[in-house]
Amino acid sequence: MNNHFKSIILKATGASSLFEKEVIQELWSGYGKIIRIGLENANLNSVIVKHVQLPITKNHPRGWNTDIGHQRKVKSYQVETFWYKTYSENSKARLPKCLAIETKNDEVLIVLEDLDEAGYPIRKSTVAWDEIAECLKWLAQFHASYLGKVPTGLWEYGTYWHLETRPQELAVLKDKKLREAASEIDKKLNNCKHKTFVHGDAKLANFCFSSKGEVAGVDFQYVGGGCGMKDVAYFIGSCLYENDCERLETLILDTYFEYLQNELPVRNDALEKEWRSLYRVAWADFHRFLKGWSPDHWKINSYSERVTLEVINSL
């Protein structure tokens, strides 16, 4: 990290000096790192720094080394910086406070509150129902915060698998019925009357848990406009196998909408009716991306196939 970026962190935190505690993860395709930075003589013990460095050579782990993919990632970091500057403080759902943002040449620095220090140190790879319900509550709070807002400066349509940004995955999709229905599925979601901001990558790995079971969310590269069901369907697919996805479907939706209605100033039955009808459409939309991107992925299962076929036949 260059001295200019170090000075930004020191100024934002009031620390006298800083040191790298650990690299939490490399960013996808070699686009930088997320680092925990320790602080000396500051009110905070540490901060999280997302340091984006656009690579000279592209190295996608699944071989999608194209300018389309590169431009999508570049925009995703622009969106994330704009999100933190403009919208993040209005979220009812818990997320890290943004302490500083700096861009210089082809590098971006985002300095964030360390959620481990703030009481959310637990990451989970498997979850019980109570933990799923807490994540659904987080999504409901998030969606309620931005209901009816226009996503200026964000993705017009949130999520990293949005059809318009994934022409290559669609072109290689071998499921002819799904390939031909893809644009109609996309339209059905985009034309919903009730829109909000979606997180866009609300997988289990992007939730941090407290010892009391509360959650905070991270990673806002693909936040944008759309139907809240995109986040709900994607989240459930990230943490449950097919039998539980099917068995718990009604409970999942009932739980999410109970939390959502509680967050709204007045009950909105029209929104609930519309979004409930779009849950399986959102599921089919992600299934379309997944089958083109990684046809052998573990998330491709009989439940997803049946749901998608049902959606196609209803168009």
C-alpha positions in Angstrom: 0.0 0.0 0.0 1.4 3.4 -1.0 2.1 6.2 1.6 -0.8 8.3 0.3 -3.3 5.6 1.2 -1.6 5.0 4.5 -2.0 8.7 5.3 -5.7 8.5 4.4 -6.2 5.7 6.9 -4.3 7.5 9.7 -6.3 10.7 9.1 -9.6 8.8 9.1 -8.9 7.0 12.3 -6.7 9.4 14.2 -4.1 6.7 14.7 -0.4 7.6 15.1 0.7 4.5 13.1 -0.7 1.4 11.5 0.4 -2.1 10.6 -1.1 -5.0 8.5 -2.6 -7.6 10.8 -3.8 -10.1 8.2 -5.0 -10.4 4.6 -8.6 -11.5 5.0 -9.0 -12.5 1.4 -7.8 -11.8 -2.2 -10.4 -10.1 -4.3 -11.9 -12.1 -7.2 -9.6 -12.6 -10.2 -6.7 -10.8 -8.6 -8.3 -7.3 -8.3 -6.8 -6.5 -4.9 -7.1 -7.5 -1.3 -9.2 -7.1 1.8 -6.9 -6.4 4.8 -7.3 -6.0 8.5 -5.2 -3.0 9.6 -4.1 -2.6 13.2 -4.0 0.9 14.6 -1.8 2.5 17.3 -3.1 5.2 19.6 -6.6 5.3 18.2 -10.1 4.8 19.5 -10.3 1.7 17.2 -8.1 -1.3 17.5 -8.4 -2.1 13.8 -10.2 -1.3 10.6 -10.9 -3.3 7.4 -9.4 -1.9 4.2 -10.6 -2.9 0.8 -7.7 -2.1 -1.5 -8.7 -2.5 -5.2 -5.8 -2.6 -7.7 -6.9 -3.3 -11.3 -4.7 -6.0 -12.7 -2.6 -5.6 -15.9 -3.4 -9.2 -16.9 -6.8 -10.7 -16.3 -6.9 -14.1 -14.5 -10.5 -15.3 -14.0 -10.6 -18.6 -12.1 -13.2 -20.1 -14.4 -11.6 -18.8 -17.7 -14.0 -15.9 -18.4 -11.0 -13.6 -19.2 -12.9 -11.0 -21.3 -13.3 -7.3 -21.5 -17.0 -7.7 -20.6 -16.0 -9.3 -17.3 -13.3 -6.8 -16.6 -15.7 -3.8 -17.2 -18.3 -5.4 -15.0 -15.8 -5.7 -12.1 -14.5 -2.1 -12.6 -18.1 -0.8 -12.5 -18.8 -2.9 -9.4 -16.1 -1.1 -7.4 -17.3 2.2 -8.7 -20.8 1.2 -7.5 -19.5 0.1 -4.1 -17.7 3.4 -3.5 -20.8 5.4 -4.6 -23.0 3.2 -2.4 -20.9 3.9 0.7 -20.6 7.7 0.0 -24.3 8.2 -0.9 -26.7 5.5 0.5 -25.2 3.3 3.2 -26.0 5.6 6.1 -29.7 5.1 5.4 -29.7 1.4 5.9 -31.8 0.0 8.8 -29.9 -3.2 8.4 -26.5 -3.4 10.1 -23.5 -3.0 7.9 -20.0 -1.6 8.4 -19.6 2.2 8.8 -17.5 3.7 6.1 -14.6 5.8 7.5 -12.9 6.9 4.2 -12.8 6.4 0.5 -10.0 7.4 -1.8 -9.3 6.8 -5.5 -6.0 7.3 -7.2 -5.0 6.3 -10.7 -6.2 2.7 -11.0 -6.5 2.0 -7.3 -9.4 2.4 -4.9 -9.2 2.4 -1.1 -12.3 1.8 1.1 -11.8 2.1 4.9 -14.5 0.3 6.9 -15.4 -0.4 10.5 -14.1 -3.8 11.6 -17.2 -5.8 12.3 -15.2 -8.3 14.3 -14.3 -5.5 16.8 -17.9 -4.2 16.6 -19.3 -7.6 17.9 -19.9 -9.6 14.8 -16.8 -11.9 14.7 -18.5 -15.2 13.6 -18.7 -16.5 10.0 -20.8 -19.6 9.2 -20.7 -22.2 6.5 -23.8 -23.9 7.8 -26.8 -22.4 9.6 -29.8 -23.5 11.7 -33.3 -22.1 11.1 -32.9 -19.3 13.7 -29.8 -18.0 11.9 -31.6 -18.2 8.5 -34.4 -16.2 10.0 -32.0 -13.5 11.3 -30.5 -13.2 7.7 -34.1 -12.9 6.3 -34.7 -10.2 8.9 -31.6 -8.3 7.7 -32.7 -8.6 4.1 -36.2 -7.3 5.1 -34.7 -4.3 6.9 -32.4 -3.6 4.0 -35.2 -3.7 1.4 -37.5 -1.6 3.6 -34.8 1.1 3.8 -34.7 1.7 0.0 -38.3 0.9 -1.1 -39.2 3.1 -4.0 -35.7 4.7 -4.2 -34.1 5.3 -7.6 -30.7 3.6 -7.8 -28.8 6.6 -9.2 -25.1 5.8 -9.4 -25.7 2.1 -8.6 -26.5 -0.8 -10.9 -29.8 -0.1 -12.6 -30.7 -3.7 -12.0 -28.8 -5.1 -9.0 -27.2 -8.6 -8.7 -24.0 -9.9 -10.3 -25.9 -12.3 -12.5 -28.2 -9.8 -14.2 -28.9 -11.0 -17.8 -27.7 -7.8 -19.5 -24.2 -8.2 -18.0 -24.0 -11.9 -18.7 -24.3 -12.4 -22.5 -21.5 -15.0 -22.7 -23.0 -17.3 -20.0 -26.3 -17.1 -21.9 -24.7 -17.9 -25.2 -23.2 -21.2 -23.9 -26.3 -22.2 -22.0 -27.3 -25.7 -23.3 -30.8 -25.6 -21.9 -32.6 -24.3 -25.0 -36.0 -23.7 -23.3 -34.3 -21.7 -20.5 -32.1 -19.8 -23.0 -35.1 -18.7 -25.0 -37.1 -17.8 -21.9 -34.3 -15.8 -20.3 -35.2 -12.4 -21.5 -38.9 -12.9 -20.5 -37.8 -14.0 -17.0 -35.6 -11.0 -16.8 -38.4 -8.6 -17.9 -40.9 -10.1 -15.4 -38.5 -9.3 -12.6 -37.5 -5.9 -13.9 -41.1 -4.8 -14.6 -42.3 -5.3 -11.1 -44.3 -2.4 -9.7 -42.6 -2.4 -6.3 -38.9 -1.9 -6.4 -36.2 -1.4 -3.9 -32.4 -1.8 -3.7 -31.1 -5.3 -3.7 -27.8 -6.3 -2.0 -27.0 -8.3 -5.2 -24.7 -10.9 -3.6 -26.5 -11.9 -0.4 -24.8 -15.2 0.1 -24.2 -16.7 3.5 -20.5 -15.9 3.3 -21.4 -12.1 3.2 -23.1 -12.2 6.6 -21.2 -11.7 9.9 -22.8 -13.1 13.1 -22.7 -11.9 16.7 -22.6 -14.2 19.7 -26.2 -13.2 20.3 -27.2 -14.4 16.8 -27.6 -10.9 15.2 -26.2 -10.3 11.8 -24.4 -7.6 9.7 -24.0 -7.7 6.0 -20.9 -6.9 3.8 -19.9 -6.5 0.2 -21.9 -4.0 -1.8 -20.4 -4.3 -5.3 -23.6 -5.4 -6.9 -26.2 -3.3 -5.1 -28.8 -1.8 -7.4 -32.5 -1.6 -8.2 -34.9 -4.5 -8.4 -37.3 -6.9 -6.6 -36.3 -8.0 -3.1 -37.0 -11.7 -4.0 -33.7 -11.8 -6.0 -31.8 -11.5 -2.7 -34.1 -13.9 -0.8 -33.9 -16.7 -3.4 -30.2 -16.3 -3.8 -29.5 -16.3 -0.1 -31.6 -19.5 0.5 -29.8 -21.2 -2.4 -26.5 -20.4 -0.8 -27.2 -22.2 2.5 -29.7 -24.9 2.0 -29.8 -28.1 -0.1 -32.7 -28.8 -2.4 -34.9 -30.8 0.0 -34.9 -28.0 2.6 -35.3 -25.3 -0.1 -38.5 -27.0 -1.0 -39.7 -28.1 2.4 -39.2 -24.7 4.0 -40.3 -22.5 1.1 -43.5 -21.3 2.6 -41.9 -20.7 6.0 -39.1 -18.8 4.4 -41.5 -16.5 2.6 -43.8 -16.1 5.6 -40.8 -15.2 7.8 -39.3 -12.7 5.4 -42.7 -10.9 4.8 -43.5 -10.8 8.5 -40.2 -8.9 9.0 -40.7 -6.7 6.0 -44.2 -5.7 6.9 -43.0 -4.8 10.4 -40.3 -2.5 8.9 -42.8 -0.6 6.7 -44.6 2.5 8.1 -47.9 1.0 6.9 -48.7 -2.6 5.8 -48.3 -3.1 2.1 -50.3 -6.2 1.0 -50.0 -5.3 -2.7 -46.2 -5.5 -2.5 -46.3 -8.8 -0.6 -48.6 -10.3 -3.2 -46.5 -9.2 -6.1 -43.2 -10.3 -4.6 -44.4 -13.6 -3.4 -45.4 -14.4 -7.0 -41.9 -13.5 -8.1 -39.9 -15.6 -5.7 -39.7 -18.6 -8.0 -39.1 -16.3 -11.0 -36.1 -14.9 -9.1 -35.0 -18.5 -8.5 -35.2 -19.3 -12.2 -33.3 -16.1 -13.1 -30.3 -17.2 -11.0 -30.6 -20.8 -12.2 -30.2 -19.4 -15.8 -26.9 -17.8 -14.9 -25.6 -20.7 -13.0 -26.3 -23.3 -15.8 -24.4 -21.2 -18.3 -21.5 -20.2 -15.9 -20.9 -23.5 -14.2 -23.1 -26.4 -15.5 -21.7 -28.8 -12.9 -22.3 -26.5 -9.9 -23.7 -28.2 -6.7 -26.6 -25.7 -6.6 -28.0 -27.1 -9.8 -30.6 -29.6 -8.6 -34.0 -31.1 -9.2 -35.8 -28.4 -7.2 -34.2 -25.6 -9.2 -35.0 -27.5 -12.5 -38.6 -28.0 -11.5 -39.1 -24.4 -10.3 -37.5 -23.1 -13.5 -39.6 -25.2 -15.7 -42.8 -24.1 -13.9 -41.8 -20.5 -14.4 -41.0 -21.0 -18.1 -44.4 -22.7 -18.6 -46.2 -19.8 -16.9 -44.7 -17.1 -19.1 
